[in-house]
Amino acid sequence: MDRATLKKWTPSPLTLILLGLIAWLWFRPPADVSDETRVVQPWQVTLTDGRVLTSVQLQGKVVLVNFWATWCPYCRKEKPVIDEFWKHYRDRGFEVVSISVDDPPEKIATWMRDKGYAFPAAPTNTSVIAAFGQVSSVPYSFIVDADGRIRHTVGGQLHYPRLEKLVAPLLPAGR
């Protein structure tokens, strides 16, 4: 191969940086999972259909509180997984509350409807922030047990096997 051909096929530093960035974004490191046993203070959200959902109404259920945004590519990738898991486990006492960190109710409702998701969704509010803290990156999830204790936090994208590993042991056996 002559020098001119080699130079023609050698990528520029900018191309290498962009390829590295794409690879990092696509093959992002796995989510950071931590275990906790912290009691969550009472909270409530106004769902996109106007109903109010409170933490008291969710007592006795294992709840995935999932913080997300419509613009977030990892949130978009995890939503079908959350939906499938919810449909499979909701009869055993599993619930999802999907909390958008920055979208108004109308945009959340349209997005959820267009994607065909039926689990509850709402915008964040002060009671949610007081209960879970200020979520600074999305996706970010809390798994709350039937007694109202945060058992796991997941910083990053959820996958079905991870949900199964974290949630299934908290659910009552075969219902």
Backbone as a printed PyTorch tensor [residue, N CA C, xyz], in Angstrom:
tensor([[[  0.8460,  -1.1610,   0.0000],
         [  0.0000,   0.0000,   0.0000],
         [  0.9010,   1.2360,   0.0000]],

        [[  0.6250,   2.1480,  -0.9080],
         [  1.4630,   3.3400,  -0.9800],
         [  1.0060,   4.3870,   0.0390]],

        [[  1.8260,   5.3720,   0.2280],
         [  1.6030,   6.3960,   1.2550],
         [  0.3120,   7.1860,   1.0240]],

        [[ -0.0240,   7.5080,  -0.2070],
         [ -1.2390,   8.2740,  -0.5190],
         [ -2.4940,   7.4730,  -0.1490]],

        [[ -2.5010,   6.1840,  -0.4540],
         [ -3.6430,   5.3360,  -0.1240],
         [ -3.7860,   5.2080,   1.3900]],

        [[ -2.6600,   5.0240,   2.0750],
         [ -2.6770,   4.9080,   3.5260],
         [ -3.2270,   6.1820,   4.1660]],

        [[ -2.7990,   7.3460,   3.6680],
         [ -3.2730,   8.6140,   4.2060],
         [ -4.7690,   8.7860,   3.9580]],

        [[ -5.2260,   8.3230,   2.8010],
         [ -6.6400,   8.4300,   2.4510],
         [ -7.5160,   7.6410,   3.4330]],

        [[ -7.0460,   6.5120,   3.8960],
         [ -7.8430,   5.6350,   4.7610],
         [ -7.5560,   5.8040,   6.2500]],

        [[ -6.6820,   6.7250,   6.6060],
         [ -6.3850,   6.9940,   8.0130],
         [ -7.4050,   8.0080,   8.5340]],

        [[ -8.1500,   7.6330,   9.5870],
         [ -9.1740,   8.5590,  10.1060],
         [ -8.5450,   9.7510,  10.8150]],

        [[ -9.2470,  10.8550,  10.7620],
         [ -8.7780,  12.0600,  11.4530],
         [ -9.0060,  11.8990,  12.9580]],

        [[ -8.3090,  12.6790,  13.7570],
         [ -8.5310,  12.6090,  15.2040],
         [ -9.9890,  12.8830,  15.5920]],

        [[-10.6350,  13.8010,  14.9000],
         [-12.0360,  14.1050,  15.1820],
         [-12.9210,  12.8870,  14.9130]],

        [[-12.6560,  12.1800,  13.8260],
         [-13.4180,  10.9640,  13.5090],
         [-13.2240,   9.9190,  14.5980]],

        [[-11.9940,   9.7490,  15.0650],
         [-11.7230,   8.7830,  16.1310],
         [-12.4390,   9.1580,  17.4320]],

        [[-12.4460,  10.4500,  17.7500],
         [-13.1490,  10.9110,  18.9500],
         [-14.6430,  10.6500,  18.8250]],

        [[-15.2260,  10.9740,  17.6800],
         [-16.6520,  10.7360,  17.4700],
         [-16.9890,   9.2490,  17.5290]],

        [[-16.1680,   8.4080,  16.9320],
         [-16.4010,   6.9640,  16.9890],
         [-16.3020,   6.4540,  18.4310]],

        [[-15.3340,   6.9820,  19.1760],
         [-15.2060,   6.5970,  20.5770],
         [-16.4140,   7.0260,  21.3910]],

        [[-16.9130,   8.2220,  21.1480],
         [-18.0930,   8.7190,  21.8470],
         [-19.3230,   7.8680,  21.5150]],

        [[-19.5030,   7.5380,  20.2640],
         [-20.6220,   6.6790,  19.8510],
         [-20.5100,   5.3150,  20.5230]],

        [[-19.3300,   4.7400,  20.5380],
         [-19.1390,   3.4310,  21.1740],
         [-19.4340,   3.5170,  22.6720]],

        [[-18.9870,   4.5770,  23.3240],
         [-19.2410,   4.7300,  24.7560],
         [-20.7330,   4.8680,  25.0200]],

        [[-21.4180,   5.6840,  24.2120],
         [-22.8560,   5.8620,  24.3980],
         [-23.6290,   4.5700,  24.1210]],

        [[-23.2240,   3.8490,  23.1160],
         [-23.9420,   2.6210,  22.7500],
         [-23.6790,   1.5000,  23.7640]],

        [[-22.4340,   1.3460,  24.1500],
         [-22.0570,   0.2830,  25.0800],
         [-21.7700,   0.8720,  26.4570]],

        [[-22.6670,   1.7090,  26.9210],
         [-22.5260,   2.3830,  28.2020],
         [-22.3030,   1.3650,  29.3200]],

        [[-21.5300,   1.7340,  30.3080],
         [-21.2890,   0.8120,  31.4160],
         [-22.6030,   0.3660,  32.0550]],

        [[-22.6010,  -0.7970,  32.6720],
         [-23.8340,  -1.2760,  33.2990],
         [-24.3010,  -0.3330,  34.4020]],

        [[-25.5760,  -0.4450,  34.7130],
         [-26.1580,   0.4120,  35.7430],
         [-25.5050,   0.1420,  37.0980]],

        [[-25.4810,   1.1730,  37.9070],
         [-24.9460,   1.0760,  39.2560],
         [-26.0990,   0.7140,  40.1950]],

        [[-26.0200,  -0.4440,  40.8190],
         [-27.0780,  -0.9170,  41.7190],
         [-26.5590,  -0.8720,  43.1470]],

        [[-27.3700,  -0.3120,  44.0470],
         [-26.9960,  -0.3290,  45.4540],
         [-28.1780,  -0.8300,  46.2830]],

        [[-27.8500,  -1.4230,  47.4000],
         [-28.8610,  -1.9520,  48.3130],
         [-29.0630,  -0.9670,  49.4580]],

        [[-30.3110,  -0.8310,  49.8740],
         [-30.6530,   0.0670,  50.9730],
         [-31.7600,  -0.5630,  51.8050]],

        [[-32.0760,   0.0420,  52.9060],
         [-33.2410,  -0.3390,  53.7100],
         [-33.8420,   0.9080,  54.3420]],

        [[-33.8970,   1.9640,  53.5730],
         [-34.3840,   3.2570,  54.0570],
         [-35.8950,   3.3630,  53.8590]],

        [[-36.6020,   3.7980,  54.8960],
         [-38.0420,   4.0230,  54.7960],
         [-38.2770,   5.2920,  53.9820]],

        [[-39.2340,   5.2230,  53.0700],
         [-39.5780,   6.3840,  52.2470],
         [-40.6760,   7.1690,  52.9430]],

        [[-40.4820,   8.4750,  53.0330],
         [-41.5460,   9.2870,  53.6170],
         [-42.7110,   9.3540,  52.6400]],

        [[-43.9220,   9.6410,  53.1160],
         [-45.0950,   9.6790,  52.2330],
         [-44.9050,  10.6630,  51.0750]],

        [[-45.4060,  10.2870,  49.9230],
         [-45.3100,  11.1130,  48.7210],
         [-46.5580,  10.8890,  47.8830]],

        [[-46.7550,  11.7800,  46.9360],
         [-47.8840,  11.6270,  46.0220],
         [-47.5620,  12.2990,  44.6980]],

        [[-48.2280,  11.8170,  43.6530],
         [-48.0830,  12.4080,  42.3230],
         [-49.4670,  12.5680,  41.7150]],

        [[-49.5740,  13.5140,  40.8090],
         [-50.7860,  13.6580,  40.0130],
         [-50.4950,  13.0170,  38.6700]],

        [[-51.1830,  11.9080,  38.3870],
         [-50.9700,  11.1680,  37.1540],
         [-51.4230,  11.9860,  35.9490]],

        [[-51.0250,  11.5520,  34.7820],
         [-51.3430,  12.3030,  33.5680],
         [-52.8420,  12.3710,  33.2890]],

        [[-53.6170,  11.4570,  33.8850],
         [-55.0770,  11.5150,  33.6980],
         [-55.7640,  12.3420,  34.7840]],

        [[-54.9830,  12.9800,  35.6740],
         [-55.5320,  13.8470,  36.7000],
         [-55.7640,  13.1770,  38.0500]],

        [[-55.6950,  11.8500,  38.1050],
         [-55.8700,  11.1550,  39.3900],
         [-54.6340,  11.3760,  40.2550]],

        [[-54.8510,  11.3740,  41.5690],
         [-53.7470,  11.4900,  42.5180],
         [-53.4060,  10.0920,  43.0130]],

        [[-52.1350,   9.7490,  42.9480],
         [-51.6410,   8.4590,  43.4390],
         [-50.7220,   8.7410,  44.6160]],

        [[-50.9880,   8.0690,  45.7370],
         [-50.1720,   8.2940,  46.9390],
         [-49.3940,   7.0390,  47.2870]],

        [[-48.3430,   7.2430,  48.0480],
         [-47.5540,   6.1040,  48.5210],
         [-48.3850,   5.2220,  49.4390]],

        [[-49.3450,   5.7930,  50.1370],
         [-50.2300,   5.0130,  51.0080],
         [-51.0450,   4.0170,  50.1800]],

        [[-51.5020,   4.4360,  48.9920],
         [-52.2620,   3.5430,  48.1110],
         [-51.4120,   2.3760,  47.6090]],

        [[-50.1140,   2.5480,  47.6150],
         [-49.2120,   1.5170,  47.1010],
         [-48.6820,   0.5960,  48.1920]],

        [[-49.0430,   0.8450,  49.4450],
         [-48.5810,  -0.0160,  50.5330],
         [-49.0030,  -1.4560,  50.2710]],

        [[-48.1150,  -2.3770,  50.5900],
         [-48.3750,  -3.7910,  50.3610],
         [-47.9310,  -4.2630,  48.9870]],

        [[-47.4690,  -3.3370,  48.1410],
         [-46.9720,  -3.6850,  46.8040],
         [-45.4830,  -3.3780,  46.7220]],

        [[-44.8100,  -4.0940,  45.8560],
         [-43.4290,  -3.7620,  45.5230],
         [-43.5170,  -2.7720,  44.3610]],

        [[-42.8590,  -1.6280,  44.5120],
         [-43.0230,  -0.5460,  43.5460],
         [-41.6800,  -0.1530,  42.9410]],

        [[-41.6820,  -0.0430,  41.6150],
         [-40.5490,   0.5220,  40.8920],
         [-40.8790,   1.9860,  40.6440]],

        [[-40.1410,   2.8850,  41.2760],
         [-40.2840,   4.3130,  41.0340],
         [-39.1560,   4.6710,  40.0760]],

        [[-39.5410,   4.9470,  38.8360],
         [-38.5810,   5.1210,  37.7520],
         [-38.5680,   6.5700,  37.2810]],

        [[-37.4210,   7.2450,  37.4500],
         [-37.2590,   8.6210,  36.9880],
         [-36.6870,   8.6000,  35.5770]],

        [[-37.2600,   9.4190,  34.7060],
         [-36.9150,   9.3750,  33.2820],
         [-37.2380,  10.7130,  32.6200]],

        [[-36.9390,  10.7930,  31.3200],
         [-37.3000,  11.9570,  30.5000],
         [-37.5400,  11.4670,  29.0720]],

        [[-38.4280,  12.1260,  28.3750],
         [-38.7600,  11.6960,  27.0040],
         [-37.5720,  11.8400,  26.0540]],

        [[-36.6440,  12.7420,  26.3360],
         [-35.4900,  12.9630,  25.4620],
         [-34.3430,  11.9860,  25.7180]],

        [[-34.4280,  11.2060,  26.7770],
         [-33.3270,  10.3300,  27.2030],
         [-33.3240,   9.0130,  26.4230]],

        [[-32.2690,   8.7230,  25.6430],
         [-32.2520,   7.4850,  24.8530],
         [-32.2600,   6.2120,  25.7050]],

        [[-31.6230,   6.2350,  26.8690],
         [-31.5960,   5.0440,  27.7260],
         [-32.9590,   4.8160,  28.3760]],

        [[-33.6460,   5.9130,  28.6820],
         [-35.0120,   5.8000,  29.2120],
         [-35.9150,   5.1670,  28.1610]],

        [[-35.7530,   5.5930,  26.9250],
         [-36.5660,   5.0420,  25.8380],
         [-36.2910,   3.5530,  25.6300]],

        [[-35.0390,   3.1550,  25.8230],
         [-34.6860,   1.7380,  25.6530],
         [-35.2060,   0.8770,  26.7980]],

        [[-35.3060,   1.4400,  27.9980],
         [-35.7370,   0.6340,  29.1340],
         [-37.2550,   0.5690,  29.2920]],

        [[-37.9880,   1.5090,  28.7200],
         [-39.4420,   1.5310,  28.9100],
         [-40.1260,   0.2510,  28.4200]],

        [[-39.7930,  -0.3070,  27.2500],
         [-40.4410,  -1.5630,  26.8460],
         [-40.1390,  -2.7040,  27.8220]],

        [[-38.9470,  -2.6980,  28.3940],
         [-38.5650,  -3.7230,  29.3760],
         [-39.4030,  -3.5700,  30.6370]],

        [[-39.5310,  -2.3370,  31.1120],
         [-40.3420,  -2.0690,  32.3000],
         [-41.7870,  -2.4790,  32.0420]],

        [[-42.2970,  -2.1410,  30.8670],
         [-43.6790,  -2.4770,  30.5150],
         [-43.8960,  -3.9920,  30.5030]],

        [[-42.9810,  -4.7220,  29.8830],
         [-43.0900,  -6.1850,  29.8370],
         [-43.0180,  -6.7890,  31.2410]],

        [[-42.0880,  -6.2980,  32.0470],
         [-41.9390,  -6.8030,  33.4110],
         [-43.1910,  -6.4990,  34.2290]],

        [[-43.7020,  -5.2910,  34.1100],
         [-44.9130,  -4.8900,  34.8320],
         [-46.0860,  -5.7860,  34.4490]],

        [[-46.2720,  -6.0340,  33.1690],
         [-47.3750,  -6.8910,  32.7280],
         [-47.2300,  -8.3100,  33.2730]],

        [[-46.0150,  -8.7810,  33.3830],
         [-45.7670, -10.1470,  33.8490],
         [-45.9300, -10.2800,  35.3650]],

        [[-45.5760,  -9.2430,  36.1230],
         [-45.5400,  -9.3510,  37.5880],
         [-46.6120,  -8.5480,  38.3320]],

        [[-47.4080,  -7.7640,  37.6690],
         [-48.3680,  -6.9210,  38.3930],
         [-49.4070,  -7.7270,  39.1590]],

        [[-49.7360,  -8.9220,  38.6850],
         [-50.6930,  -9.7720,  39.3960],
         [-50.1130, -10.3440,  40.6930]],

        [[-48.8060, -10.2330,  40.8480],
         [-48.1450, -10.7040,  42.0810],
         [-47.8650,  -9.5620,  43.0490]],

        [[-48.3780,  -8.3620,  42.7420],
         [-48.1960,  -7.2450,  43.6660],
         [-47.0930,  -6.2820,  43.2790]],

        [[-46.7660,  -6.2150,  41.9870],
         [-45.7320,  -5.2940,  41.5060],
         [-46.4020,  -4.1080,  40.8230]],

        [[-45.8920,  -2.9150,  41.0930],
         [-46.4220,  -1.7100,  40.4600],
         [-45.2750,  -0.8320,  39.9870]],

        [[-45.5480,  -0.0250,  38.9810],
         [-44.5790,   0.9320,  38.4350],
         [-45.1730,   2.3250,  38.5520]],

        [[-44.3530,   3.2790,  38.9670],
         [-44.7120,   4.6860,  38.8820],
         [-43.5640,   5.3480,  38.1240]],

        [[-43.8770,   5.8290,  36.9450],
         [-42.8860,   6.4160,  36.0560],
         [-42.9460,   7.9350,  36.2040]],

        [[-41.8640,   8.5230,  36.7040],
         [-41.8650,   9.9500,  37.0280],
         [-40.9120,  10.7050,  36.1040]],

        [[-41.4980,  11.5670,  35.2880],
         [-40.6990,  12.3800,  34.3720],
         [-40.0700,  13.5360,  35.1460]],

        [[-38.7810,  13.7450,  34.9110],
         [-38.0720,  14.7880,  35.6510],
         [-38.2750,  16.1890,  35.0890]],

        [[-38.7630,  16.2900,  33.8350],
         [-38.8620,  17.6430,  33.2770],
         [-39.9620,  17.8730,  32.2480]],

        [[-40.8170,  16.9060,  32.0060],
         [-41.8620,  17.1050,  31.0070],
         [-43.2010,  17.4230,  31.6610]],

        [[-44.0310,  18.2340,  30.9930],
         [-45.3600,  18.5370,  31.5230],
         [-46.3000,  17.3340,  31.3390]],

        [[-47.3860,  17.2850,  32.1070],
         [-48.3050,  16.1390,  32.0420],
         [-48.8180,  15.8180,  30.6330]],

        [[-49.1210,  16.8290,  29.8570],
         [-49.6600,  16.6000,  28.5090],
         [-48.6500,  15.8720,  27.6170]],

        [[-47.3940,  16.2820,  27.6920],
         [-46.3590,  15.6480,  26.8820],
         [-46.1120,  14.2080,  27.3480]],

        [[-46.1130,  13.9960,  28.6630],
         [-45.9340,  12.6480,  29.2130],
         [-47.0690,  11.7490,  28.7470]],

        [[-48.3160,  12.2400,  28.8560],
         [-49.4960,  11.4510,  28.4700],
         [-49.4450,  11.0790,  26.9970]],

        [[-49.1030,  12.0300,  26.1470],
         [-49.0210,  11.7660,  24.7060],
         [-47.9360,  10.7430,  24.4120]],

        [[-46.7800,  10.9090,  25.0200],
         [-45.6590,   9.9950,  24.7920],
         [-46.0170,   8.5770,  25.2370]],

        [[-46.5820,   8.4490,  26.4300],
         [-46.9650,   7.1310,  26.9510],
         [-48.0340,   6.4850,  26.0650]],

        [[-49.0190,   7.2570,  25.6660],
         [-50.0960,   6.7440,  24.8080],
         [-49.5430,   6.3120,  23.4460]],

        [[-48.7010,   7.1350,  22.8440],
         [-48.1170,   6.8100,  21.5290],
         [-47.2890,   5.5300,  21.5730]],

        [[-46.6340,   5.2770,  22.7020],
         [-45.8030,   4.0790,  22.8430],
         [-46.6090,   2.8700,  23.3190]],

        [[-47.8430,   3.1070,  23.7880],
         [-48.6930,   2.0020,  24.2250],
         [-48.4340,   1.5270,  25.6450]],

        [[-47.8560,   2.3750,  26.4950],
         [-47.5840,   1.9890,  27.8760],
         [-48.7850,   2.3500,  28.7510]],

        [[-49.1600,   1.4380,  29.6530],
         [-50.3370,   1.6510,  30.4920],
         [-50.0030,   1.8550,  31.9610]],

        [[-48.7440,   1.6670,  32.3660],
         [-48.4190,   1.8670,  33.7790],
         [-48.4750,   3.3620,  34.0990]],

        [[-48.7110,   3.7090,  35.3720],
         [-48.8890,   5.1100,  35.7640],
         [-47.6420,   5.9610,  35.5050]],

        [[-47.8890,   7.1840,  35.0260],
         [-46.8090,   8.1360,  34.7750],
         [-47.2450,   9.5130,  35.2660]],

        [[-46.2660,  10.2940,  35.7090],
         [-46.5480,  11.6170,  36.2600],
         [-45.2960,  12.4760,  36.1940]],

        [[-45.4730,  13.7890,  36.2720],
         [-44.3020,  14.6630,  36.4210],
         [-43.8460,  14.6540,  37.8810]],

        [[-42.5990,  14.9950,  38.0980],
         [-42.0920,  15.0610,  39.4630],
         [-42.6960,  16.2590,  40.1940]],

        [[-42.5500,  16.2590,  41.5030],
         [-43.0520,  17.3690,  42.3090],
         [-42.2500,  17.4240,  43.6140]],

        [[-42.5850,  18.3570,  44.4760],
         [-41.8080,  18.5440,  45.7060],
         [-41.9210,  17.3730,  46.6670]],

        [[-43.0850,  16.6970,  46.7150],
         [-43.1990,  15.5700,  47.6520],
         [-42.3400,  14.3960,  47.1940]],

        [[-42.2150,  14.2220,  45.8900],
         [-41.3610,  13.1610,  45.3470],
         [-39.8960,  13.4800,  45.6220]],

        [[-39.5220,  14.7260,  45.4270],
         [-38.1430,  15.1400,  45.6940],
         [-37.8200,  14.9880,  47.1760]],

        [[-38.7710,  15.3300,  48.0470],
         [-38.5440,  15.1830,  49.4900],
         [-38.3840,  13.7110,  49.8670]],

        [[-39.1280,  12.8300,  49.2030],
         [-39.0770,  11.4050,  49.5360],
         [-37.8470,  10.7060,  48.9650]],

        [[-37.5080,  10.9990,  47.7100],
         [-36.4420,  10.2630,  47.0260],
         [-35.1660,  11.0660,  46.8060]],

        [[-35.2310,  12.3690,  47.0140],
         [-34.0770,  13.2140,  46.7540],
         [-34.1250,  13.7710,  45.3440]],

        [[-33.2490,  14.7090,  45.0790],
         [-33.1730,  15.3140,  43.7560],
         [-32.4300,  14.3520,  42.8340]],

        [[-33.1080,  13.8390,  41.8390],
         [-32.4930,  12.9250,  40.8770],
         [-31.7870,  13.7770,  39.8290]],

        [[-30.4720,  13.5960,  39.7050],
         [-29.6850,  14.4580,  38.8200],
         [-29.3770,  13.8250,  37.4680]],

        [[-29.5780,  12.5080,  37.3240],
         [-29.3570,  11.8760,  36.0280],
         [-30.4360,  10.8270,  35.8130]],

        [[-30.7800,  10.6190,  34.5590],
         [-31.8080,   9.6300,  34.2060],
         [-31.2310,   8.6430,  33.2060]],

        [[-31.7360,   7.4370,  33.1920],
         [-32.7470,   6.8930,  34.0820],
         [-32.1740,   6.5870,  35.4650]],

        [[-33.0400,   6.6930,  36.4550],
         [-32.6850,   6.3810,  37.8330],
         [-33.9150,   5.7850,  38.4910]],

        [[-33.7560,   4.6680,  39.1690],
         [-34.9120,   3.9640,  39.7210],
         [-34.7080,   3.5780,  41.1760]],

        [[-35.8290,   3.4980,  41.8790],
         [-35.8770,   3.0280,  43.2570],
         [-36.8280,   1.8380,  43.3040]],

        [[-36.4250,   0.7830,  43.9610],
         [-37.3070,  -0.3570,  44.1680],
         [-37.6990,  -0.3270,  45.6370]],

        [[-38.9980,  -0.1370,  45.8490],
         [-39.5540,   0.0060,  47.1940],
         [-40.2980,  -1.2760,  47.5350]],

        [[-40.0150,  -1.8460,  48.7040],
         [-40.6720,  -3.1050,  49.0850],
         [-42.0960,  -2.8570,  49.6060]],

        [[-42.7960,  -3.9230,  49.9120],
         [-44.1930,  -3.8460,  50.3450],
         [-44.3670,  -3.1120,  51.6700]],

        [[-43.2820,  -2.9610,  52.4380],
         [-43.3380,  -2.2430,  53.7090],
         [-42.9530,  -0.7690,  53.5790]],

        [[-42.7250,  -0.3170,  52.3410],
         [-42.3980,   1.0900,  52.1120],
         [-40.9420,   1.4480,  52.3200]],

        [[-40.0540,   0.4610,  52.2140],
         [-38.6170,   0.7160,  52.3500],
         [-37.9450,   0.6380,  50.9760]],

        [[-37.0590,   1.5790,  50.7190],
         [-36.2540,   1.4910,  49.4980],
         [-35.2920,   0.3370,  49.7010]],

        [[-35.3560,  -0.6420,  48.8380],
         [-34.4740,  -1.8030,  48.9430],
         [-33.3060,  -1.7180,  47.9680]],

        [[-33.5420,  -1.1050,  46.8110],
         [-32.4760,  -0.9830,  45.8050],
         [-32.6290,   0.3460,  45.0770]],

        [[-31.4930,   0.9150,  44.7000],
         [-31.4720,   2.0380,  43.7610],
         [-30.6990,   1.5700,  42.5410]],

        [[-31.1380,   2.0230,  41.3870],
         [-30.4760,   1.6470,  40.1360],
         [-30.2100,   2.9260,  39.3560]],

        [[-28.9460,   3.2790,  39.2390],
         [-28.5470,   4.4300,  38.4440],
         [-28.1460,   3.9470,  37.0680]],

        [[-29.0380,   4.0830,  36.1270],
         [-28.7790,   3.6080,  34.7660],
         [-29.9350,   2.7800,  34.2520]],

        [[-29.7310,   2.2720,  33.0590],
         [-30.7860,   1.5530,  32.3380],
         [-31.1060,   0.1960,  32.9570]],

        [[-32.3910,  -0.0820,  33.0870],
         [-32.8530,  -1.3680,  33.6060],
         [-32.9780,  -2.3990,  32.4860]],

        [[-32.6860,  -3.6320,  32.8340],
         [-32.8580,  -4.7680,  31.9270],
         [-33.7220,  -5.7980,  32.6350]],

        [[-34.4470,  -6.6090,  31.8750],
         [-35.3720,  -7.5840,  32.4500],
         [-34.7010,  -8.5000,  33.4770]],

        [[-33.5380,  -9.1040,  33.1520],
         [-32.9090,  -9.9810,  34.1590],
         [-32.5540,  -9.2540,  35.4550]],

        [[-32.1330,  -7.9910,  35.3360],
         [-31.8040,  -7.2220,  36.5450],
         [-33.0710,  -6.9740,  37.3540]],

        [[-34.1640,  -6.5950,  36.7010],
         [-35.4280,  -6.4000,  37.4070],
         [-35.8630,  -7.6860,  38.0980]],

        [[-35.7430,  -8.7820,  37.3950],
         [-36.1370, -10.0640,  37.9720],
         [-35.3100, -10.3790,  39.2150]],

        [[-34.0210, -10.1370,  39.1270],
         [-33.1210, -10.4140,  40.2580],
         [-33.4300,  -9.5280,  41.4610]],

        [[-33.7830,  -8.2660,  41.2270],
         [-34.0060,  -7.3200,  42.3140],
         [-35.4360,  -7.3360,  42.8480]],

        [[-36.4170,  -7.5460,  41.9750],
         [-37.8200,  -7.4250,  42.3630],
         [-38.4430,  -8.7440,  42.7770]],

        [[-38.2140,  -9.8010,  42.0070],
         [-38.8900, -11.0820,  42.2710],
         [-38.7330, -11.5700,  43.7040]],

        [[-37.5430, -11.4730,  44.3270],
         [-37.4270, -11.9430,  45.7130],
         [-38.2740, -11.1410,  46.7080]],

        [[-38.6830,  -9.9420,  46.3440],
         [-39.4850,  -9.0990,  47.2390],
         [-40.9720,  -9.3830,  47.1290]],

        [[-41.3700, -10.0940,  46.0720],
         [-42.7890, -10.3820,  45.8360],
         [-43.2200, -11.6320,  46.5760]],

        [[-44.5240, -11.7020,  46.9230],
         [-45.0130, -12.9330,  47.5500],
         [-44.8980, -14.0950,  46.5720]],

        [[-44.6590, -15.2800,  47.0810],
         [-44.4990, -16.4710,  46.2250],
         [-45.8120, -16.7790,  45.5280]],

        [[-45.7010, -17.1060,  44.2240],
         [-46.7960, -17.5260,  43.3410],
         [-48.1880, -17.1300,  43.7370]],

        [[-48.6900, -16.1620,  43.1680],
         [-50.0340, -15.6640,  43.4360],
         [-50.9270, -15.9970,  42.2970]]])
